[in-house]
Amino acid sequence: MLKKYLIIVSTIFLIFNGKLFANDATFDSLVNKGIREIYNIKFEDAEVTFRQVIASYPEHPAGRFFLAMIDWWKILLDLDEEKYDDILFQKLEDVIFQCDNILEKEPKNVDALFFKGGAIGFRGRLRAVRESWLKAADDGRQALPIVEYAYKLDPENKDVELGFGIYNYYADVIPDRYPLIKPLMFFFPSGDKVKGIQQLNNTANFGKYAKFEAKYFLMTLYNQFENDPYKAYEYALSLSQEFPDNPNFQRWLGRLAVRKGSDLEYFTIFSDVFERCKNGLPGYNTKTEREAAYYKGIYYKNIRSADSAKVYLEQSEKLSREIEGKSPSGFLVNSVLYLAYIDDLQGRREDAILKYKDVLNMKEFSQSHFHAKLYLERPYTE
């Protein structure tokens, strides 16, 4: 719970300032090109682009900041992978150092303020992911006044509204959802979720550089907090169409199709994801393959194609055991439970019993223990 909250709070500092970008068409074009390459998981291309930005505009912090964002997305594709952590921390420190040098000469330089706030925010975000709570909270404390000052200097910029929209929304809903977090909110201004959604929509509709990030957060908040998978789906569809090579957006689209009950659609989406994993496309890793195999198995189970369901659920189970070790996920628990159902349906009662017992040895997930105990007493039937 605390981990989720700190990730959310620190995320508010992903803010891109477009005021100075618009003054140079070449600069603007390069930055836009590089941002799109990051979102499309074209990391090598993005690195070339932002190194060109640094070479052509060495005094501007944007190039170094977005170079760091390449490493952030590498982490985001697999949050359990820590090999990029030190690289990201060092790149963020470089951004902060450059911004401080600019601000010593120009205290009201909006770009330097925004990119410094963004760098500190991402540093805190990664620290929250790694459960370094005190350091993450301190990064949030440092970054918020920097971003607030930058907003006062440039209140008309629609990209600026991203950070405040995220903050206003989550500062309102998180304390009510998670009361234990309320003491932390003492150090932050109060929120307003209606205003937050409005600000996020302003950025999503009129933002120049942050509109995709605004759509991403609108998608997640409508799914998680507003319980509106249909609205969330609209943003997932927009993002996946805009960036068809981004596995995170594609997976979100598939998950929301599951929530909507659009069976054939989610099957089609995750079938494509599965093939991309098999073909080794960038970002389509083992965890992505595990999820795709799981939903393909669920689809076949639901249409009572037991043999096909068994193939994909076994693949999901196999990959889950390779990934998770002693911390089983819902993918593993449900895969084993549903494979037990298939064993019962196909007359392999002894195999089914072993699987039900295996489920009982894992942590509870969505009444998995209840169902395992129930079908240990009598075979599962459709």
N, C-alpha and C positions, 0 to 999 in steps of 0.2 A: 504493500500500500504506500509506504513512504517512498519507496523507490520510484513508483509510478508518479507520485506527486512531484518529486524533485526533477524528474525528467521533464514533466510538463512545464514546471516553472522555469527551468533553465532554457527550455525551447523558445520562450517568448523573445529571446534576443536574436533570433534569426531574422534580421531586418536588413534589406538592401536599400540604399538611398539612390534615387535616380536623378537627383537635381543636377549634379555635375556631369553625369554620364551623357545627358542630352546635349551638352555643349560640344561634343566631339562625336561625329557620326561613326568614325572608325572605331573609337573606343567602345561606343554603344554596341556596335555590331559584333565586335570581338567578345564582349562580356556576355551578350545574349547567346552567341554561338557556343561559348564554353559552358554556360549554365545548361543549355539544352543537351550538350554532350554528357554532362554529369548525370542528368536525369535519365538519359537513355543508356547509362552504364557504359559509355564510350570513354573510359578513363584515360587511356593513352592519348586519344585525340584531345580531350579536355586539358590534359597536362601541357600539350604542345600549345594550345590556344592561350592558356593563362601564363605560360612562360613568355609568350609573345606580348601579352599585356604588360608583364613586368619589364620586358626589354624596351618596349615603346613608351611606357608610362611609369618609370621607376619610382616616381614620387607619390604615386597613388596606391593606397593599401588594397585595392580591390583584387589585383592579381594574386597577391600572397594569400588573401583571405580565401579566395575560391580554390586555390591550390590545396589549402587545408580541407576544403569541403569534399574534394575528391577522396581523401583518406577517411573523412567522416562517412561517406557513402559506402566505402569498403567495409567499414565497421558495421554500418546499418544493415548490410546484407547478411551479416551473421554476427549478432551481438555477443556471442560466446567466444569469438575469435579476438584475442588481445594483441596480436603481433603488430597491429598498426597503431596501438595506443601511444607509444612514445613518439612516433613520427608525428602524429596529430598534435600532441602536446607541444612539441618543439615548433611546429609550423604556426600554431596559435600564438605562442610566445613571440615569434618573429613579427606577427601582425600587430600585437600589442606594443612591441618595442617601436615599430615604425610609426604607429599612430601617436604614441607618446612624443616622439620627436617632432611630429607635425604640430601637435597641440601645444608644445612649448613655444612655438613661433606664432601659431594661430589658434588660440583657445576656443574660437567659435567655428572651427572647421567641421562642418556637419559630417562629411564623409569619414573623417578620422574618428569622430565621436561614435558614429554608427558601427564602423568596423571594429573599433575597440570593444564596444558593448557586445557585438556579435561574437568576437573571439573569446571574451571572458565567459559569455553565455554558453558557448560550445564546450569550453573547458569544463564548466560546471556540469554540463549535460553528460559528458563522458564520465566525470567523477561520480555522478549519480548512478549511472549504469554500473559502475564498478563498486558501488555501495560505499563510497568515501563521502559519507553524509555531511560531515562538518565542513569539509573543503567545498563541496558542492553548494551548500547553503551560503557559504561566505562569497562564492563567486556570484551567486544571485544578488546578494546584498551589494556587492561592488558594481554590478552591471546596471541595475535598475536606475539609479540616478543619472548615469551617463546617457542612457537611452531617453530618459525623461527630458534632459536638457537639450538633446538633439531634436526632440519632437517640438520643443518650444521654439527652436530656431527655424524649423521647417514644418509647420502644422498642416500645410496643404498637400503634402506628399501622400498619395494613397498607399504607397508601399509601407510608409511609416505605420499605418494603422494595423498592419499585421500583428506586430508584437503586442500592442495594446488591446487588440481584439482577443487574442489568445489569453492575455492576462485577465482581462475583464470577465471573460467567460469562466475560466477555471477558478479564479479567485472567488467567484460566486458559488459555483456548483460543488467544488471539491470539499470545502469544510462541512457542508450538509451531508455529502455522501460518505465522508470519512471524518467523523468527529475528532478522532485522535490528532488530526492534523491542525485543528483550530489554533492551538498555541503557537504554531509556526506563523500563522497568518497575522499575528500581532505585529510582526515586523514589516508587513506589506500593506498597501492601501486596499480598501474594500473593493469588491468587484461588482459587475452588473452584466449578467449573461445576455440580456436582450441587446444592450449596447455592444457587447462583445461580438455577437453574431452579426450585427449591423456593420461593425468595423471590418470584420473578416470578409463580409460580402463586398464591401467597398473595395478592398484589396483584390479579391477574386475577380471582380468585374472590371475594375479600372486600374489596377496595379500594373506597373511596367516590368518589374523584375521579380516581385514576390507573389504574383497571382497564383502560381502553381502551389506554392507552399500554403497559401490561404485555402485553396481548394482541398489540399490534403488534410488540414486541420478541421475544416468543415465536415469532410467525410468522416473523420474519426469521431468527432463530437456527436454528430447525428446518429452514428452507429452505437457508441458506447453510452452516452448520457441522455440523448433525446429519444432513444429507442425507435428510430425512424430509419429502417434499412432502405426504404425507397428513396428518401432524400439523399442518404449516404451513397446509394448506388449511382445517383446522377453525377456526383463528383468523381467517383471511382471510374465511371465510364469516360468522363471527360479526360481524366488524367491518363488512363490507359490508351485512349485514342491519340492523345497528344504525344505520349512516350511509349510506343508499343514494345520497346525492348526493355522496359523496366519491370523486373519480376515482382517487385513489391506492389506496384499498382495493379498488375495482372492478378496477383493472388488476392488482393482486396476485392477486385471485381468478382472473382469466383466465390469468395466467402459471402459477399453480399447477395449474390445470386442464390446461394444456399439458404440464406436467411429469408429471402423472398419466396422460396419454394420453387424457383425456376430450375427444375431438375435438368432438363436437356441443355440449358444454357451453361450451368456450372460444369456439367460433364464435358461440354465442348471446350470451355475455358481451361479446365484442368487437364484435359487430354493434350491440349496445345502446350501447356506448361510442362507436362511430363515429357513430351517429345523434345522440347527445348533443353530440358535437363539431360536427356540421353544424348543430345547432340553437342553438349558442353558449351552452350552459349554463355556469355559473360553474365555473372550474377545468379545463374540458375544452378544452385548448389545442392548438396545432399539434403538439407532441410526442406528446400523447395520441392525436391523430388519426392520426399517422404509425404509431404502434404498433398501433392498432386495424386500420388498413388492411393492415399487414404480416401480422397473424395471420389476417385474413380471406383474404388471398391465399394463405397457407400452407394453410389448410383446403381451399380450392378446388383448389390444386395437388395435395394429397394424395388428393382424390377424382377427380382427373384431369378436372377441369373447367377446361381450359386458358384459355379465353376470359375466364371470370370471374376466374381467378387473375391473368391479365395486367392486368386493370383495376385491381385493388387493389394489386398489387405495383408497378405504375407510379405509383400515387398515393403509395405509401410511398417509392418512390425520389425522386419529385418533392419531397415534403415534407422528406425527409432532406437533399437537396442545398440546400434553402432554409435549413435549420436549421444544418447542420454545417460548411459551408465546407470547410476543408482537413483536417478531422479526422473522417473517415468512421467511422460506427458499424457495428455488426453488422447493423443494420436495412438500411443502404444497401448494404453488401457483399453480403449474402444476397439482397436484392431484385434487384440487378443480375445476380447469378449465376443465380437461378431464372428470371429473364426470359430469360436466354440459353438455358436449358434449353427454355423454351417456344418460342423462336425455332427451335431445332433441331427440336423435335417438329413444328412447323408448316411446316418446309421453308425457313425464312429463315436459311440458313447464314451468309451474309455479315453479317447483323445479329448473329447469335450470336457470331461471331468478334470483332466489335468489342466486344461486352459482356465476353467472356472477357478480352480485353486490358485493358479498363477495370478489371476485378477485379484483375488483376495489378499495376495501377498504384496500388491501394489497399493499406493495411496488411493483413497476414494475419489472417484471422478464421476460426477453426474449420475449418482445412484448405481455405480458399477458394482459395488459390494452387494447391494440389495438384489440386483439381477443375477449375479453370480451365485449367491446363496439360494435364490429361488430355483434356478435351473440345475443346481447340484441335487436338489430334492427330486426333480422330475425333468425329463428332457424338454428342451426348447422346441416349440412348434409354431408355425406361422399362423 
